[in-house]
């Protein structure tokens, strides 16, 4: 069991996807969401979905369950402080709506079944937990429907760090009952795969602007370089693969995914894309492969992305070397909340398997 957990954790460090022109000193704020640790040992993914005026819904990817050997802690590796018993491939929680005042002290309330933290995107008959993983990523709410994208993963060799492959990008839908309140049942239904077969990991981040949804997906190109592709669709077409378009190198949108350009390079795991009203620009934040640096790119329109400058906005403390060549690196750097010019981002610590929180301030618009 522990060997399989270690292999999955190592694999996520590569797969589980900030460059920006900034003013102000970035601030590391420690482990994000420490109240999570009352219910889970570790998890990644960490995607906030505005649910209503008072609640934020959070999705997570692989979630490690078990018990702490001593005090609840994220300051050491699992072997030192935790006794892992299981790893479920997705989980869900609610918190109060995000603000700069509460983002460091959010109380997380997890979806449970029989008192235990449980998957909210379910396996189908014939799928097995040890072989089939449904990694929840980002989503959105429109009307009474909540959509969550997920990556359908097949474990091909649980003894190897990269013994897995992605078999498709799925979409799960929850029709929220009119009288629903926190603590009641959450029932997501899996729709037919949105992107069957190999594709960029679309759904890593999703946002809506002017009736269009935009999403980003990490992939590895023919040269072994980790890049991203961008996709968009009308909000009402979110379930329809034919409604999606992809960003080409000249800034035009095309219905042919093969014509889409791979942007950036060295993107470690999922990243974020957003539109910032204070700066009037689109922002992409990501972690850089190998260094773990947080990088941010800003641009006014999509035809500028190919030439947009990437700048490091935060450098995490160095990880301890294991003496066996290149070690683990930080991954999945992304924005989770913006308030004016203040951006709050997270990145994953591969040894603690915890998200770390960072605050970055954007410059004043020129």
C-alpha positions as CSV (number, residue, x, y, z in Angstrom):
1,X,0.0,0.0,0.0
2,X,2.7,2.5,1.0
3,X,4.8,1.7,-2.1
4,X,1.8,2.5,-4.3
5,X,1.2,5.7,-2.5
6,X,4.8,6.8,-2.8
7,X,4.7,6.0,-6.6
8,X,1.6,8.0,-7.1
9,X,2.9,11.0,-5.1
10,X,6.1,11.0,-7.2
11,X,4.1,10.8,-10.4
12,X,2.0,13.8,-9.4
13,X,5.1,16.0,-9.0
14,X,5.6,15.9,-12.7
15,X,2.0,15.7,-14.0
16,X,0.1,17.7,-11.6
17,X,0.3,20.9,-13.3
18,X,3.7,32.4,-11.6
19,X,5.3,34.5,-14.7
20,X,4.3,38.3,-14.2
21,X,5.5,41.9,-14.1
22,X,5.0,42.8,-10.5
23,X,5.6,45.5,-8.0
24,X,5.9,44.8,-4.3
25,X,7.6,42.0,-2.4
26,X,5.9,38.6,-2.6
27,X,5.1,37.0,0.7
28,X,5.1,33.3,1.6
29,X,2.2,32.6,3.9
30,X,2.9,29.0,4.8
31,X,0.7,25.9,4.4
32,X,-2.7,26.7,2.9
33,X,-5.8,25.6,4.7
34,X,-4.3,24.0,7.8
35,X,-7.8,23.1,9.0
36,X,-7.9,20.5,6.2
37,X,-5.4,18.5,8.2
38,X,-8.1,17.5,10.7
39,X,-9.7,15.4,8.0
40,X,-6.9,14.5,5.5
41,X,-3.1,14.0,5.6
42,X,-2.3,15.6,2.2
43,X,-3.8,16.4,-1.2
44,X,-3.2,18.3,-4.4
45,X,-5.4,19.8,-7.1
46,X,-6.8,22.5,-4.8
47,X,-9.3,24.4,-7.0
48,X,-11.8,26.9,-5.7
49,X,-15.2,27.3,-7.4
50,X,-17.4,30.2,-6.3
51,X,-20.6,28.5,-5.2
52,X,-22.8,31.4,-4.0
53,X,-22.5,34.7,-2.1
54,X,-21.5,32.9,1.1
55,X,-19.7,29.7,0.0
56,X,-16.7,28.5,-2.0
57,X,-16.6,24.9,-3.2
58,X,-13.2,23.3,-3.3
59,X,-12.1,20.3,-5.4
60,X,-9.0,18.3,-4.8
61,X,-7.2,15.6,-6.7
62,X,-5.6,12.6,-5.0
63,X,-6.3,12.8,-1.3
64,X,-4.4,10.8,1.3
65,X,-6.3,9.6,4.3
66,X,-5.0,8.1,7.6
67,X,-3.8,9.3,10.9
68,X,-1.1,11.6,12.3
69,X,1.4,9.9,14.5
70,X,1.6,13.0,16.7
71,X,0.3,16.5,16.4
72,X,-1.5,17.5,13.3
73,X,1.3,18.8,11.1
74,X,2.4,19.6,7.6
75,X,6.0,20.4,8.6
76,X,7.5,17.0,7.9
77,X,7.3,14.2,5.4
78,X,4.6,11.5,5.7
79,X,7.0,8.8,6.9
80,X,7.9,11.1,9.8
81,X,4.5,12.3,11.0
82,X,1.8,10.4,9.2
83,X,0.4,6.9,8.9
84,X,-1.3,6.8,5.5
85,X,-4.1,4.2,5.0
86,X,-5.7,5.1,1.6
87,X,-5.5,7.5,-1.3
88,X,-8.8,8.4,-2.9
89,X,-8.5,10.2,-6.3
90,X,-10.8,13.2,-5.6
91,X,-12.4,14.9,-2.8
92,X,-14.6,18.0,-2.2
93,X,-15.0,20.6,0.6
94,X,-16.8,23.9,1.3
95,X,-15.6,27.0,3.0
96,X,-16.9,30.5,3.5
97,X,-16.6,32.7,0.4
98,X,-13.0,33.8,-0.1
99,X,-11.6,37.2,1.0
100,X,-8.2,38.5,1.8
101,X,-9.2,38.5,5.5
102,X,-10.1,34.9,5.8
103,X,-7.9,33.1,3.2
104,X,-5.3,32.1,5.8
105,X,-7.8,30.8,8.3
106,X,-10.5,29.1,6.2
107,X,-12.5,26.3,7.9
108,X,-12.9,23.4,5.5
109,X,-16.0,21.1,5.7
110,X,-15.4,17.9,3.6
111,X,-17.9,15.9,1.8
112,X,-18.2,12.6,3.6
113,X,-20.0,9.3,3.4
114,X,-20.5,7.2,6.5
115,X,-18.4,9.7,8.4
116,X,-15.4,9.3,6.1
117,X,-14.0,11.7,3.5
118,X,-15.2,10.3,0.2
119,X,-14.9,10.7,-3.6
120,X,-17.6,12.9,-5.1
121,X,-16.8,11.8,-8.7
122,X,-17.6,8.1,-8.6
123,X,-16.0,5.1,-10.3
124,X,-18.2,3.1,-12.7
125,X,-18.8,-0.7,-12.6
126,X,-15.6,-2.4,-13.9
127,X,-13.4,0.5,-12.7
128,X,-11.1,-0.2,-9.8
129,X,-9.6,2.3,-7.3
130,X,-6.1,0.9,-7.5
131,X,-6.1,1.2,-11.3
132,X,-8.5,3.9,-12.3
133,X,-8.1,7.5,-11.0
134,X,-10.4,10.4,-11.5
135,X,-8.4,13.5,-10.7
136,X,-10.7,16.4,-10.1
137,X,-9.5,19.8,-11.3
138,X,-11.4,23.1,-11.8
139,X,-14.9,24.0,-12.7
140,X,-17.7,26.6,-12.4
141,X,-21.3,27.1,-11.4
142,X,-23.9,28.4,-13.8
143,X,-27.5,28.7,-12.6
144,X,-28.3,25.6,-10.5
145,X,-25.6,23.5,-12.2
146,X,-22.0,22.9,-11.0
147,X,-19.5,21.5,-13.5
148,X,-16.2,20.0,-12.5
149,X,-13.6,18.8,-15.1
150,X,-11.6,15.7,-14.2
151,X,-8.7,13.7,-15.7
152,X,-9.4,10.1,-16.3
153,X,-6.1,8.3,-15.4
154,X,-5.1,4.7,-15.8
155,X,-2.3,3.3,-13.6
156,X,-0.2,1.1,-15.7
157,X,2.6,0.3,-13.3
158,X,2.0,1.2,-9.6
159,X,5.6,0.5,-8.8
160,X,7.0,3.2,-11.0
161,X,6.7,7.0,-10.4
162,X,5.4,7.6,-14.0
163,X,3.6,4.4,-14.4
164,X,0.3,6.0,-15.6
165,X,-1.4,7.5,-18.6
166,X,-4.2,9.9,-19.2
167,X,-7.1,8.4,-21.0
168,X,-9.4,11.4,-21.3
169,X,-10.8,14.6,-19.9
170,X,-14.2,14.2,-18.3
171,X,-16.9,16.6,-17.1
172,X,-19.1,15.9,-14.1
173,X,-22.3,17.8,-13.4
174,X,-24.3,18.4,-10.2
175,X,-27.8,19.9,-10.4
176,X,-28.1,21.7,-7.1
177,X,-31.5,21.3,-5.5
178,X,-33.3,24.5,-4.7
179,X,-33.4,23.9,-1.0
180,X,-29.9,22.4,-0.7
181,X,-27.7,23.4,2.2
182,X,-24.2,22.5,3.4
183,X,-24.1,19.0,4.9
184,X,-26.7,17.5,2.5
185,X,-25.9,15.1,-0.3
186,X,-23.7,16.2,-3.2
187,X,-24.5,14.1,-6.4
188,X,-22.2,14.6,-9.4
189,X,-23.0,12.6,-12.6
190,X,-20.2,11.8,-15.0
191,X,-21.0,12.9,-18.5
192,X,-19.4,11.3,-21.6
193,X,-15.7,12.2,-21.9
194,X,-15.4,15.7,-23.2
195,X,-11.9,15.0,-24.7
196,X,-11.5,11.2,-25.1
197,X,-8.0,9.8,-25.5
198,X,-4.7,11.6,-25.2
199,X,-5.1,15.4,-25.0
200,X,-3.9,18.4,-23.0
201,X,-5.2,18.2,-19.4
202,X,-7.9,20.8,-20.0
203,X,-9.9,21.9,-17.0
204,X,-6.9,22.6,-14.9
205,X,-8.2,26.1,-14.6
206,X,-11.6,27.5,-15.8
207,X,-13.0,31.0,-15.8
208,X,-15.9,32.8,-17.5
209,X,-15.8,36.2,-19.2
210,X,-18.5,37.8,-21.5
211,X,-20.4,34.5,-21.9
212,X,-17.3,32.5,-22.8
213,X,-15.5,29.9,-20.7
214,X,-11.7,29.7,-21.0
215,X,-9.6,26.7,-19.8
216,X,-6.0,25.7,-20.0
217,X,-4.4,22.3,-20.2
218,X,-0.8,21.1,-19.7
219,X,0.8,18.6,-22.1
220,X,4.2,17.3,-23.1
221,X,5.2,18.0,-26.7
222,X,7.2,15.7,-29.1
223,X,10.4,17.2,-27.7
224,X,9.6,16.3,-24.1
225,X,8.8,19.9,-23.2
226,X,5.9,20.6,-20.8
227,X,3.7,23.2,-22.4
228,X,0.0,24.4,-22.3
229,X,-2.8,24.8,-24.8
230,X,-5.8,27.1,-24.3
231,X,-9.4,26.3,-25.2
232,X,-12.7,28.2,-25.0
233,X,-16.4,27.6,-25.5
234,X,-19.7,29.5,-25.1
235,X,-21.0,28.9,-21.6
236,X,-24.1,27.2,-22.9
237,X,-21.8,24.8,-24.8
238,X,-19.7,23.6,-21.9
239,X,-20.9,20.0,-22.3
240,X,-20.5,19.9,-26.1
241,X,-17.0,19.0,-27.4
242,X,-17.9,20.6,-30.8
243,X,-18.4,24.0,-29.2
244,X,-14.7,24.2,-28.1
245,X,-12.1,26.2,-29.9
246,X,-8.4,26.3,-29.4
247,X,-5.8,29.1,-29.5
248,X,-3.5,29.1,-32.5
249,X,-0.1,30.9,-32.6
250,X,-1.4,34.0,-34.3
251,X,-4.0,34.6,-31.6
252,X,-6.9,33.2,-33.7
253,X,-9.2,30.5,-32.4
254,X,-9.7,27.3,-34.3
255,X,-11.9,24.2,-34.0
256,X,-9.0,21.9,-34.8
257,X,-7.1,21.0,-31.7
258,X,-4.1,19.9,-33.8
259,X,-3.7,23.5,-35.0
260,X,-3.5,24.8,-31.5
261,X,-0.2,26.1,-30.4
262,X,1.7,24.9,-27.4
263,X,2.6,28.0,-25.3
264,X,5.2,28.5,-22.6
265,X,7.6,25.8,-21.5
266,X,8.6,24.0,-18.4
267,X,5.1,24.1,-16.9
268,X,5.0,21.8,-13.9
269,X,1.5,20.5,-13.4
270,X,-1.6,22.5,-13.5
271,X,-1.5,26.3,-13.8
272,X,-4.1,29.1,-13.8
273,X,-5.5,31.6,-16.2
274,X,-7.7,34.5,-15.2
275,X,-8.7,38.0,-16.2
276,X,-7.7,40.7,-13.6
277,X,-10.0,43.7,-13.6
278,X,-7.5,45.9,-11.7
279,X,-4.8,45.5,-14.3
280,X,-7.1,45.0,-17.3
281,X,-5.0,42.0,-18.4
282,X,-5.1,38.2,-18.6
283,X,-2.8,36.4,-16.2
284,X,-1.2,33.0,-16.4
285,X,0.6,31.7,-13.3
286,X,2.6,28.5,-13.1
287,X,5.4,26.6,-11.5
288,X,8.6,26.0,-13.5
289,X,9.8,22.5,-14.0
290,X,13.1,21.8,-12.1
291,X,13.4,25.0,-10.2
292,X,9.8,25.3,-8.7
293,X,9.9,29.1,-9.3
294,X,6.5,30.7,-9.5
295,X,6.1,32.5,-12.8
296,X,3.5,34.9,-14.2
297,X,2.7,36.0,-17.7
298,X,0.4,38.9,-18.4
299,X,-1.1,40.0,-21.7
300,X,-3.9,42.3,-22.9
301,X,-5.3,40.0,-25.6
302,X,-4.7,36.4,-26.7
303,X,-2.8,37.5,-29.8
304,X,0.0,38.8,-27.5
305,X,0.5,35.5,-25.6
306,X,3.1,34.0,-27.9
307,X,5.4,37.0,-27.3
308,X,4.4,37.8,-23.7
309,X,7.3,38.0,-21.2
310,X,7.5,35.5,-18.4
311,X,8.9,36.7,-15.1
312,X,9.6,35.0,-11.8
313,X,7.6,36.5,-9.0
314,X,8.4,34.1,-6.2
315,X,11.2,31.6,-5.5
316,X,10.3,28.9,-2.9
317,X,13.0,27.8,-0.4
318,X,15.3,25.1,-1.8
319,X,14.2,21.5,-1.2
320,X,16.7,19.2,0.5
321,X,18.8,17.1,-1.9
322,X,18.3,13.3,-1.7
323,X,21.8,12.6,-2.9
324,X,20.6,10.5,-5.8
325,X,20.7,13.0,-8.6
326,X,17.8,15.4,-9.5
327,X,15.2,15.3,-6.8
328,X,11.6,16.4,-6.5
329,X,10.5,19.9,-7.3
330,X,7.6,22.2,-6.5
331,X,4.7,22.0,-8.9
332,X,1.2,23.2,-9.7
333,X,1.6,26.9,-9.0
334,X,-1.6,28.8,-9.7
335,X,-3.8,31.7,-8.6
336,X,-6.7,30.9,-6.3
337,X,-8.0,34.3,-5.5
338,X,-7.5,38.0,-6.5
339,X,-8.6,41.1,-4.6
340,X,-7.7,44.2,-6.4
341,X,-4.0,44.1,-7.2
342,X,-3.4,41.4,-4.6
343,X,-3.1,37.9,-6.0
344,X,-3.1,34.8,-3.7
345,X,-1.5,31.8,-5.3
346,X,-0.6,28.3,-4.2
347,X,2.1,25.8,-5.2
348,X,2.5,22.1,-4.1
349,X,5.3,21.0,-1.8
350,X,6.3,17.5,-3.0
351,X,7.7,16.3,0.3
352,X,4.9,17.5,2.5
353,X,2.2,16.9,-0.2
354,X,0.6,20.2,0.9
355,X,-0.3,23.4,-0.9
356,X,1.7,26.5,0.1
357,X,0.2,30.0,0.0
358,X,1.8,33.1,-1.5
359,X,0.7,36.7,-1.9
360,X,1.9,38.8,-4.8
361,X,0.9,42.4,-5.6
362,X,0.4,43.5,-9.2
363,X,1.8,46.9,-10.3
364,X,-0.4,49.9,-10.8
365,X,-1.7,50.1,-14.4
366,X,0.3,52.4,-16.6
